[in-house]
Amino acid sequence: MKPRQKVPVSASEQEVLDGVRVRLITKQERERFDRLIETQHYLKDATLVGEQLRYVAEYGHQWLAVMAWSAAAYHLKDRDAWIGWTEEQRRRRLGWIANNSRFLILDGAHYPNLASRTMRLCVDRLDADWRGRWGHGLLAMESFVDGQLFRGTCYRASGWTHLGQTDGWGRQREDFYVRHDRPKQLWVRELWPGALGLLRAQTLPPEWEAQEAAVVPHCPYKVKQLKRMIEYFRGMTDWRGWIKDYPYEGLLAVVLCATLCGVVLGQRDLGAFAKGLTQAQRRTLRFKKNRRTGKYPAPGETTFFRVLKFTDPWELEVALQGCQEHVLGPPTEEDRLIAFDGKTLKSSRGIELASAFSVKTGRWLGTEAIQPESNEIPAVQRLIARTDMTGRTGVADALNTQVETVQQIVREQGGDYVLTVKGNQKGLGQTLQQLWDARQGAFSPSAIDVRSGAESGNQQRTMGGASGRTLRGQCRTSRVSVCPTSGQALARD
């Protein structure tokens, strides 16, 4: 291999290389920066796409070079193969790659090694500057070089890797590409060792995981799927007197898509999610076209605020369960174990809900709001009253180990139950322990007579057994497991 000859550098040129500094341009310098790109750069265009930074390399007060970084290309076959990430990882982590979209050594400043020196100085500060401006860091860089005009020598000297040629498409706007039939060299580089592994990692360190979570999910559903979703909401009552741009069923379909994609924080996030819908998706949702622009607009935050405020919860529950049954199919034997539980709704300022769902399949069966100054017991009882428990077993925590709840499940809904008894429910725990010891684990449901003392106002209560199920007036033998150390008991058939 022929050794590469080192370009001789005079004392004055070396002084410039030693004294060159790279910094971000100011707002006042933006016009000068754009003018230099438009007059001296071969693309003659200073327009950048997405997140972006602009730098100048100067010696003293003399500008020697200008450089711009912007959003990475959406799809690059060779780059994506180099990284080895999945399609979803690419979508969520693409913002961690910056594109060196403009690099210009100004007329009269073509000093030997200036390009590679400027590149190194800029790369050294790029991640910190990007965090300061855009709130997240970078892991890799990419750039395109027109091989008919340049060799890419400064990239090679700066540790970049040449992956091959592009297919000859150029990004003109945020979501629009045109063919220019002039393939470019594709150069890439990790910003620091090991950064490439993070781009394709299944799990991320907390810092990068938080940055990934901040990316608004996109809607992956196709036209056919969106049309099906709309049908489930078509029969719901629209509270609006007139419809302007967005039909009600289309808005609810957006909320459903966003929820399935993990958007759960409220109307602001729904608005951001809707903004990411493609024109084809918006058209399918029957949003009204803007005659002036010829495009389908996306609903904003205030629109979703009204949707969330005025939608009838019972109508919505019926529609969502119809959609769920289409996806999961009708209930099966795997849906026999039903859990009832209360939770605080995320980002709701303390609103609490009680829900019923199938333990094994995750099938949602309904939700009740927990009233202020109350607890989940009445809400769970309302849920049980409208849940078909025939042939099913209800599961709940110790808070719901109540006589009225058990009677609902057994006598009114025809089901069984599995309930927990904690150590602070001493009367019931001791009774179950005594019955277990006396009957060796088997006893008649009618035999449990619990005197709960102060917990129930010294009133005698009769619990209908461990499973408590009475069938045609006859009691069925059941078993109960009790932890002798903690006093916890788990009743079961």
PyMOL commands that set and color helices and strands:
alter all, ss='L'
color gray80, all
select helices_A, chain A and resi 11-19+27-40+77-83+87-96+114-134+153-157+195-199+206-213+223-233+248-260+267-275+279-284+301-310+313-328+333-335+376-385+398-400+403-412+426-439+445-447+453-456
alter helices_A, ss='H'
color red, helices_A
select strands_A, chain A and resi 21-24+53-59+62-71+97-105+140-145+161-165+169-173+176-179+185-190+337-344+352-358+364-369+393-396+416-421+449-451+460-462+470-471+474-475+479-482+489-492
alter strands_A, ss='S'
color yellow, strands_A
deselect
rebuild
show_as cartoon
